[in-house]
């Protein structure tokens, strides 16, 4: 899997961990735990890339960072 930067943070409003992928606009997921949020965002990354390929949209190259916690 490409190594896109993933930012994890706690949403007090929703009471879940949110995982965002800044390099892929709109690509995010959530889960009740960090592990579940990461699992879900990895699936979201694959879906984002598959959709971009289907529509011929550009796919950003990963910057090489893996995880960042905020």
C-alpha positions in Angstrom: 0.0 0.0 0.0 1.3 3.5 -0.8 2.7 5.3 2.3 0.5 8.3 2.5 0.6 10.5 5.7 -2.3 9.6 8.0 -3.4 12.0 10.8 -5.3 10.6 13.7 -7.3 12.7 16.2 -10.1 12.2 18.7 -13.4 13.8 17.9 -15.1 14.8 21.1 -18.3 15.6 19.2 -18.6 12.2 17.6 -16.7 10.2 20.3 -14.5 8.4 17.7 -11.0 8.5 16.4 -10.8 10.2 13.0 -8.1 9.3 10.4 -7.4 11.8 7.6 -5.2 11.5 4.6 -4.3 15.1 3.7 -2.6 14.2 0.4 -5.9 12.6 -0.9 -8.6 15.3 -0.7 -11.7 14.1 1.2 -10.1 10.7 2.2 -10.9 10.0 5.8 -12.5 7.4 8.0 -13.2 6.8 11.7 -13.4 4.1 14.3 -14.0 3.6 18.0 -10.2 2.9 18.5 -7.0 4.0 16.7 -6.6 0.5 15.3 -10.1 0.5 13.8 -9.7 4.0 12.4 -6.4 2.9 10.7 -8.0 -0.2 9.3 -10.9 1.8 7.9 -8.7 4.5 6.5 -6.5 2.0 4.7 -9.6 0.7 2.9 -10.6 4.3 2.2 -7.2 5.0 0.6 -7.7 2.0 -1.7 -11.2 3.1 -2.7 -10.0 6.7 -3.3 -7.3 5.5 -5.6 -9.6 3.1 -7.4 -12.1 5.9 -8.0 -9.5 8.3 -9.2 -8.2 5.7 -11.7 -11.8 5.0 -12.9 -12.4 8.7 -13.6 -8.9 9.4 -14.9 -8.1 11.8 -12.1 -4.5 12.4 -11.0 -3.2 10.4 -8.0 -0.8 12.3 -5.8 2.5 10.6 -5.1 2.9 9.9 -1.4 5.4 12.1 0.4 6.7 9.0 2.3 5.5 9.9 5.8 3.5 7.2 7.4 1.7 8.3 10.6 1.3 11.6 12.4 -0.7 11.9 15.6 -2.3 15.2 16.5 
